């Protein structure tokens, strides 16, 4: 009775590790392919706070702060003014 439980636990751990590796690979791919100026512009236009610290944490040296900042400012300038 104990053997099936042990086998199930091993398979669960192996599956979780495999899923974690897939998520990491997907995140790395997105960080490498990101157009940081467009990401910044989208964030700025949507009214999001500056997310540079978050992207830096997630993407490390693949994050390009200068294009992101420039895009963020561009997006802020085209953000519609609140109607009042």
Buried (B, 14 or more C-beta within 10 A) or exposed (E): EEEEEEEEEEEEEEEEEEEEEEEEEEEBEEBEEBEBBBBBBBBBBEEEEBBBEEBBEBBEEBBBEEBBBBBBEBBBEEEEEEEE
